[in-house]
Amino acid sequence: MPSSNPKPTDPSQGLVLVVDDENQSIEAIRRDLARTDLINPVFSVSSGKEAIEYLEGTGRFKDRFAFPLPSLLLVDWRMPVISGQDIVRFVRSQLKFVSLPIVVLTASTDLDDMRDAYNAGATSFLVKPLSTYNIARLLGGLLAR
């Protein structure tokens, strides 16, 4: 279940879509983003299935005015059923998402996970917990594209 419902947004504001199966992680990311100067709307989903439905605009996410395409995707790498790797591969297989920045967020320090994330098409790989300063710099650079 998402932690909040989006309000209609101006696509130029650059929606950030957070995909994480742990509410604690989603709330920590939201807190970190709130401490920055970024004004981008943030929406979250708690599973890979919901992430794909959101990106495809299906099910409850079919209204693109209420659920605009994201300008940035933050994805937890290790999730059950549909993993972060599955999501990254799905996104990279869709022509309309070829330039969508994807940041993998994970507690894993495994170099194989990092290599797999980049090979799947991730733009960046960050290990949790993140500092507010680092996430603000990274997201500011990615959203300013």
trRosetta pair geometry for C-beta under 8 A, 3 or more apart (Angstrom, degrees):
i j d omega theta_ij theta_ji phi_ij phi_ji
1 46 6.1 8 40 13 38 135
2 5 6.9 109 94 -79 129 50
2 43 6.5 -18 -156 -178 137 82
2 44 5.3 148 -148 82 81 66
2 45 5.4 -40 -85 -93 92 52
2 46 6.9 -159 -80 -16 40 90
2 50 7.4 -176 -57 171 89 148
3 23 6.6 132 -85 -139 115 89
3 26 5.3 167 -23 131 143 139
3 27 7.0 -178 -138 -70 160 76
3 30 7.3 -109 98 -43 149 149
3 44 5.0 18 21 60 101 126
3 46 7.9 109 -37 -56 81 105
4 42 7.9 67 54 94 127 80
4 43 7.0 -121 77 -124 87 61
4 44 7.2 71 30 29 79 93
6 9 6.5 -62 174 -20 115 114
6 15 7.2 5 -129 -130 144 129
6 41 6.1 81 -140 158 101 135
6 43 4.6 -34 -62 -85 113 126
6 66 6.2 135 81 171 100 65
6 67 6.2 128 45 -97 136 56
6 68 7.7 -132 142 19 156 80
7 41 7.3 -135 47 -125 81 142
7 66 8.0 -77 -168 -141 18 68
8 65 5.4 -14 -122 159 106 87
8 66 6.0 -58 -80 -95 72 49
9 13 5.4 -102 178 50 111 132
9 15 6.0 126 78 -69 158 105
9 41 4.9 -108 -98 8 147 151
9 68 5.6 -103 63 11 104 136
10 13 5.0 98 72 -16 84 102
11 14 7.7 60 169 -64 50 37
11 15 7.6 -56 -131 -8 55 98
11 68 5.4 -158 -93 -171 84 146
11 69 7.4 25 -129 54 114 82
11 71 7.6 131 -177 -56 73 109
13 39 6.8 -86 -153 107 102 91
13 40 5.6 150 155 -123 82 60
13 41 5.9 58 121 -1 131 93
14 40 4.7 -56 88 -119 90 121
14 70 7.9 46 -178 -175 58 58
14 71 3.4 -72 -145 47 79 155
14 72 6.5 42 172 -5 104 100
14 143 4.6 105 151 -153 162 108
15 40 6.6 164 -108 179 19 98
15 41 5.1 -29 -112 75 75 98
15 42 7.5 149 -164 -97 65 24
15 43 6.2 -2 -173 9 114 108
15 68 5.3 154 -12 80 144 103
15 69 7.3 157 51 101 125 32
15 70 4.7 -103 96 -116 96 61
15 71 5.8 127 47 7 54 84
15 72 7.7 -161 99 37 47 72
16 33 7.1 -160 62 -120 159 153
16 40 5.2 86 -18 123 103 129
16 41 7.2 -175 25 92 74 46
16 42 4.7 -23 69 -109 105 75
16 43 7.4 162 82 26 54 61
16 70 6.4 66 -136 -153 16 112
16 71 7.1 -48 -72 60 53 82
16 72 4.8 -18 -115 72 76 107
16 73 8.0 170 -162 -85 57 21
16 74 6.4 25 177 -6 101 111
16 139 7.1 -4 -101 -148 139 127
16 143 7.7 -54 -72 -83 100 126
17 43 5.6 -21 -110 72 67 90
17 44 7.4 143 -166 -98 52 37
17 45 7.2 1 -174 7 98 101
17 51 7.2 122 150 -134 125 86
17 54 6.5 159 -144 124 141 146
17 55 7.8 155 113 -69 173 85
17 70 3.8 -91 -9 -71 109 150
17 72 7.2 178 27 90 67 54
17 73 5.2 -17 68 -113 101 68
17 74 7.1 -176 91 28 49 71
18 26 5.7 133 121 -128 136 85
18 29 5.5 150 -126 100 148 153
18 30 7.7 -104 2 -57 164 80
18 42 6.3 23 -12 -174 115 101
18 43 7.2 -176 24 91 78 39
18 44 4.1 -27 71 -105 102 91
18 45 7.5 169 86 27 57 56
18 74 4.7 -15 -112 69 69 112
19 44 7.3 174 -77 -155 30 68
19 45 5.6 -10 -110 67 74 91
19 46 7.9 169 -156 -99 55 12
19 47 7.7 -60 -162 83 93 14
19 48 6.9 71 178 -93 131 50
19 50 7.6 173 -127 82 95 94
19 51 4.3 15 -109 -84 136 132
19 73 7.0 5 -1 -173 113 92
19 74 6.9 175 24 90 67 57
19 75 4.7 1 60 -116 114 70
19 76 6.2 -127 107 17 72 80
19 79 7.6 -74 145 -35 96 159
19 84 7.3 150 100 -107 118 80
19 87 6.3 167 103 -136 165 171
20 25 4.5 -122 166 93 150 124
20 26 5.0 -174 64 -62 122 84
20 29 7.3 153 -5 -4 150 140
20 44 6.9 -37 34 -160 90 116
20 46 6.8 -36 86 -124 50 56
20 74 7.7 -23 -39 117 105 96
20 75 7.8 170 -65 -157 68 32
20 76 4.1 102 -114 -31 74 126
20 79 7.4 -158 -146 -82 36 122
20 105 7.2 -39 -84 79 118 121
21 46 5.5 86 -123 179 45 75
21 47 6.1 59 -97 -90 92 58
21 76 6.3 -117 10 70 76 152
21 79 4.5 140 -20 -132 125 101
21 80 6.7 97 -112 21 170 83
22 25 4.3 76 82 5 105 107
22 26 7.0 -179 94 -9 56 83
22 76 7.3 127 19 -101 92 162
23 26 5.5 -54 -148 37 38 113
23 27 6.1 36 156 -18 70 106
23 46 7.2 -15 -69 -109 73 125
24 27 5.9 -57 -148 38 28 108
24 28 6.4 29 153 -20 64 107
25 28 5.6 -53 -146 35 32 112
25 29 6.4 32 155 -18 65 104
25 76 6.5 70 119 -85 159 127
25 105 7.5 150 179 122 124 127
25 128 6.7 -42 -131 -127 108 160
26 29 5.8 -55 -151 36 30 110
26 30 6.4 31 151 -19 64 107
26 44 4.7 87 -147 -163 126 163
26 46 7.3 -62 -44 -91 146 84
27 30 5.5 -52 -146 37 34 114
27 31 6.3 37 154 -21 66 103
28 31 5.7 -51 -148 35 31 112
28 32 6.4 31 153 -18 64 105
28 128 7.7 85 101 -153 145 118
28 129 6.8 -93 170 -134 146 99
28 130 8.0 133 137 39 110 89
29 32 5.7 -54 -148 37 31 111
29 33 6.3 29 154 -17 65 107
29 42 7.7 -180 122 -166 102 146
29 44 7.9 132 72 -89 129 130
29 74 6.6 154 -155 123 150 157
29 105 7.3 15 -89 -167 127 176
29 130 7.7 51 -104 39 72 129
29 135 7.6 -169 -141 -152 72 157
30 33 5.8 -57 -146 39 29 109
30 34 6.2 31 154 -22 65 108
30 42 6.0 175 -110 100 82 153
30 44 7.6 -74 -59 -34 111 136
31 34 5.7 -56 -147 35 29 112
31 35 6.6 28 154 -20 63 106
32 35 5.9 -58 -153 33 31 111
32 36 7.1 29 150 -22 62 106
32 130 6.1 42 -131 88 168 108
32 131 7.9 142 -136 143 123 22
32 132 4.8 -159 -148 -103 81 72
32 135 5.0 48 147 56 132 153
32 136 7.7 -139 161 -45 89 81
33 36 5.8 -59 -157 28 38 112
33 38 5.9 -68 -164 71 84 123
33 40 7.6 -81 -171 63 126 93
33 42 5.8 109 92 -56 165 147
33 135 7.0 -88 -73 130 65 128
33 136 7.9 148 -121 -85 46 74
33 139 7.3 -10 -113 47 94 173
35 132 4.6 -45 90 -144 133 141
35 136 7.7 -96 95 -60 81 124
36 132 6.3 -171 -59 -180 87 92
36 135 7.1 -120 -49 97 141 91
36 136 3.7 175 -119 -105 129 113
36 139 7.4 103 103 63 171 127
36 140 7.5 -143 174 -52 135 107
37 136 7.0 78 26 -157 74 125
37 140 7.8 39 66 -92 96 125
38 136 6.5 -160 -19 -134 109 79
38 139 5.9 -19 -78 111 158 125
38 140 6.4 -134 -76 -78 106 79
38 143 7.1 98 -135 36 119 158
40 71 7.3 -113 -142 53 134 123
40 72 7.6 31 160 28 163 122
40 139 7.7 -129 28 162 142 122
40 143 6.1 -110 -59 -134 146 157
43 54 7.8 174 116 -150 127 145
43 67 7.4 161 170 -133 173 77
43 70 7.7 -132 48 -86 106 107
45 50 3.6 -163 -177 116 128 123
45 51 5.2 180 77 -67 136 63
45 54 5.7 -142 -39 -27 148 140
46 50 6.4 50 47 30 54 149
47 50 4.7 97 58 8 83 99
47 51 7.0 -140 99 -7 46 86
47 79 6.8 161 -139 167 51 135
47 81 6.9 6 -165 62 110 126
47 82 6.7 83 163 49 82 106
48 51 5.3 -51 -148 33 36 116
48 52 6.4 33 156 -17 68 103
48 79 5.6 156 -36 95 101 135
48 81 6.3 -159 42 94 116 89
48 82 2.5 -144 95 98 140 108
48 83 6.4 2 -65 14 149 12
48 84 7.5 -135 -90 -68 111 34
48 86 5.7 44 -165 80 149 120
48 87 5.2 -134 -136 -59 96 105
49 52 6.1 -57 -152 36 29 106
49 53 6.4 28 151 -16 64 108
49 81 6.8 -19 -33 115 105 134
49 82 5.6 144 -47 12 62 139
50 53 5.5 -55 -145 40 34 112
50 54 6.1 38 154 -24 67 104
51 54 5.7 -53 -149 34 29 112
51 55 6.3 23 155 -14 64 108
51 73 7.9 84 -160 -152 118 117
51 75 7.3 62 -134 -112 160 103
51 82 7.5 -155 44 111 110 131
51 87 5.3 -5 106 -124 147 129
52 55 5.8 -55 -144 41 31 109
52 56 6.0 22 159 -10 67 112
52 82 6.9 -83 -17 174 124 163
52 87 6.9 -135 -60 -116 85 80
52 90 5.8 -51 -107 150 107 165
53 56 6.0 -62 -140 46 27 104
53 58 4.9 -98 -149 69 76 90
53 59 4.8 -14 -167 29 131 125
53 60 7.6 47 144 42 132 72
53 61 5.4 130 134 24 87 128
54 57 7.6 23 176 -71 29 39
54 61 4.5 -147 -112 -132 52 165
54 67 6.3 -127 -149 178 83 128
55 69 7.4 63 -138 -131 59 83
55 70 7.8 -54 -98 17 82 104
55 90 7.5 127 75 123 152 118
55 91 6.7 -105 -146 -97 162 86
55 94 7.5 168 152 22 123 167
55 97 7.1 2 -165 -73 123 143
56 61 7.7 97 69 86 65 122
57 61 5.7 -125 -133 118 36 90
57 62 5.3 80 163 -125 77 46
57 64 5.8 -16 -124 -71 130 92
57 67 7.1 160 -118 94 74 117
58 61 6.4 26 58 61 36 94
58 62 6.0 26 -130 -76 20 89
59 62 6.7 172 62 -33 27 93
61 67 4.5 -124 -155 124 78 170
62 67 7.7 77 42 46 17 130
63 66 4.2 35 105 28 118 109
63 67 5.9 101 78 17 69 93
64 67 6.2 -73 -117 73 30 70
64 68 5.9 66 178 -105 71 50
64 69 7.1 -6 -147 -28 104 78
65 68 7.2 9 -142 -65 16 84
70 73 5.6 111 97 -69 145 73
70 100 6.9 75 89 -150 89 120
71 100 7.6 -159 -164 -134 26 78
71 101 7.7 18 147 33 60 99
71 143 5.9 73 120 -129 125 82
72 100 7.5 168 -105 -173 26 78
72 101 5.2 -19 -120 73 77 104
72 103 7.0 10 -179 2 102 107
72 139 6.6 84 173 -141 172 87
72 142 5.5 91 -108 121 124 124
72 143 5.8 -59 -37 -79 132 87
73 87 7.8 -159 164 146 137 120
73 91 6.6 -129 29 -102 169 161
73 100 6.0 46 -6 153 113 115
73 101 7.0 -180 30 95 73 54
73 102 4.7 -17 73 -111 110 73
73 103 7.1 173 90 26 56 65
74 103 5.1 -18 -110 70 69 102
74 105 5.5 23 -179 -12 95 124
75 84 4.5 136 143 -140 108 98
75 87 5.3 -167 -138 87 145 140
75 88 6.5 -167 70 -57 161 88
75 102 6.2 -5 6 -170 121 98
75 103 7.2 158 23 81 71 49
75 104 5.6 -37 75 -110 91 58
75 105 6.8 160 75 24 34 79
75 122 7.9 -125 53 -111 120 109
76 79 5.4 97 94 -51 111 106
76 84 5.5 -137 99 -68 43 122
76 104 7.9 72 -153 -163 11 66
76 105 5.8 -45 -91 78 53 87
76 106 6.3 114 -159 -89 58 68
77 83 7.0 10 168 174 49 97
77 84 3.8 -99 -122 48 32 149
77 85 6.8 48 -159 -40 77 77
77 104 5.0 51 -69 -173 100 112
77 105 7.3 -160 -18 74 83 36
77 106 3.8 -15 19 -78 119 131
77 108 6.1 -79 73 25 139 128
77 113 5.9 74 158 -174 156 120
77 117 6.3 -63 -110 -83 123 119
78 83 6.6 -23 -126 -143 32 102
78 84 6.7 -33 -25 5 27 114
78 106 6.1 92 1 -137 92 110
78 107 7.6 -66 34 40 126 87
78 108 6.3 114 -25 -34 126 124
78 113 7.9 -43 -52 -130 100 138
79 82 6.8 -11 98 85 114 56
79 83 5.4 160 54 -125 74 46
79 84 6.0 111 8 -36 101 75
80 83 7.8 -8 -119 -78 3 70
82 86 4.7 -119 -165 86 72 145
82 87 6.5 90 149 -54 103 84
83 86 4.8 110 53 2 69 99
83 87 7.2 -128 103 -2 44 86
84 87 5.5 -53 -150 36 36 112
84 88 6.3 36 153 -19 68 104
84 104 5.8 100 160 -133 139 99
84 106 7.2 -118 19 -72 165 112
84 117 7.4 -12 122 -109 117 100
85 88 5.8 -51 -145 36 32 110
85 89 6.3 30 156 -16 64 107
85 116 6.0 -30 -109 144 128 116
85 117 7.0 -109 -95 -93 81 59
85 120 5.3 -155 -151 -76 76 162
86 89 5.9 -58 -148 39 28 110
86 90 6.2 32 153 -22 65 106
87 90 5.6 -53 -147 34 31 113
87 91 6.3 30 156 -18 66 105
88 91 5.9 -55 -148 36 30 110
88 92 6.2 21 158 -12 65 111
88 102 5.6 137 -118 146 90 158
88 104 7.0 -23 -66 -74 136 109
88 117 6.7 147 -39 -150 173 65
88 120 4.2 77 106 128 126 123
88 121 5.3 171 166 62 98 91
88 122 5.4 -44 -132 -63 143 81
89 92 5.9 -60 -143 43 29 106
89 93 6.3 31 156 -25 64 109
89 120 5.1 -78 -63 -158 79 104
89 121 7.0 134 -93 19 41 118
90 93 5.8 -62 -152 32 28 111
90 94 7.0 21 154 -19 63 108
91 94 6.1 -65 -159 31 33 109
91 97 4.7 -104 -172 128 79 149
91 100 6.1 -99 -180 73 122 131
91 102 6.1 137 84 -71 156 139
91 121 7.0 -159 83 98 95 134
92 97 7.2 -99 -79 100 26 107
92 98 7.5 72 -143 -116 55 52
92 102 8.0 -78 -53 -1 93 149
92 120 6.7 174 9 158 145 65
92 121 3.6 134 -76 9 147 176
94 97 4.5 50 84 21 107 108
94 98 7.7 -137 97 -47 58 63
95 98 5.8 -12 -162 -37 42 111
97 100 4.3 -36 -165 6 82 128
99 145 7.7 -170 164 137 111 146
101 123 4.4 -35 -153 1 76 168
101 124 7.5 17 -178 5 103 100
101 142 4.4 -167 122 -165 172 118
101 143 8.0 -110 40 -65 142 48
101 145 7.0 154 -36 -8 125 148
102 121 6.7 57 42 115 139 84
102 122 5.0 -104 100 -129 105 60
102 123 5.2 138 51 4 57 93
102 124 7.8 -176 96 33 49 65
103 122 7.1 85 -124 -169 20 100
103 123 6.2 -51 -70 67 59 99
103 124 4.6 -12 -118 67 82 103
103 125 7.6 -178 -163 -78 60 23
103 126 6.2 8 177 6 107 112
103 138 6.8 94 -112 148 146 131
103 139 7.8 -70 -18 -84 158 77
103 142 7.1 -97 -47 -53 117 170
104 117 4.4 -82 0 -147 163 140
104 122 4.7 -29 -21 -134 111 150
104 124 7.1 -161 28 97 70 53
104 125 4.7 -8 62 -115 110 69
104 126 7.0 166 85 27 58 62
105 126 5.5 -16 -107 72 66 97
105 128 5.8 66 174 -54 92 102
105 130 7.1 -60 -135 -38 112 127
106 113 6.5 -118 105 149 165 143
106 125 7.4 -23 24 -167 111 85
106 126 7.6 144 27 83 64 50
106 127 6.3 -43 79 -116 70 55
106 128 6.4 -141 105 2 17 97
107 127 6.9 68 -143 -164 24 77
107 128 4.9 -49 -80 59 66 105
108 113 4.6 33 121 36 141 169
108 127 7.1 -121 73 -119 42 92
109 127 5.7 33 -87 -120 76 145
110 113 4.2 84 79 0 101 106
110 114 7.1 -175 97 -7 56 82
111 114 5.4 -50 -150 36 42 114
111 115 6.2 43 152 -19 70 103
112 115 5.7 -52 -145 39 33 111
112 116 6.1 33 154 -19 66 107
113 116 5.7 -56 -144 39 29 111
113 117 6.2 34 154 -25 64 105
113 125 7.8 151 122 -159 85 135
114 117 5.7 -51 -148 31 29 113
114 118 6.7 21 157 -10 63 105
114 125 4.9 136 -132 127 81 164
115 118 6.1 -60 -151 41 30 104
115 119 6.1 28 154 -17 66 112
116 119 5.6 -57 -142 42 30 112
116 120 6.1 32 157 -22 65 107
117 120 5.9 -57 -149 35 27 110
117 122 4.1 -14 162 12 90 146
117 125 4.8 117 88 -92 149 120
118 121 7.8 109 -176 -28 30 8
118 122 5.6 -76 -84 56 40 94
118 125 6.7 -72 -50 -29 87 126
122 125 5.8 76 118 -64 144 85
123 142 6.9 103 124 -120 150 124
124 138 6.4 176 136 -160 172 126
124 142 7.5 -100 -2 -72 133 134
126 130 5.9 29 152 -94 132 115
126 134 7.4 152 -140 135 132 123
126 135 7.6 105 173 -92 168 80
126 138 7.1 -59 -65 -65 141 176
127 130 7.9 153 86 -75 43 72
130 134 5.7 -130 -172 78 89 113
130 135 4.6 76 143 -53 136 112
131 134 4.5 85 59 9 91 103
131 135 6.9 -172 82 -5 45 85
132 135 6.1 -61 -145 41 28 104
132 136 6.1 29 158 -21 65 111
133 136 6.0 -60 -149 36 25 110
133 137 6.4 21 157 -16 63 108
134 137 5.9 -56 -147 37 31 109
134 138 6.2 25 158 -15 66 109
135 138 5.8 -56 -143 41 31 109
135 139 5.9 21 164 -11 68 113
136 139 6.3 -60 -137 44 24 102
136 140 5.8 28 162 -23 62 114
137 140 5.9 -57 -142 37 22 113
137 141 6.5 19 159 -15 59 109
138 141 6.1 -66 -157 37 26 107
138 142 6.3 15 156 -12 66 112
139 142 5.7 -58 -140 42 34 107
139 143 5.7 23 164 -12 70 113
140 143 6.3 -59 -135 43 22 102
140 144 6.1 23 162 -25 60 115
141 144 6.0 -60 -144 32 24 112
141 145 8.0 54 152 -49 54 81
142 145 6.3 -23 -176 -22 39 112
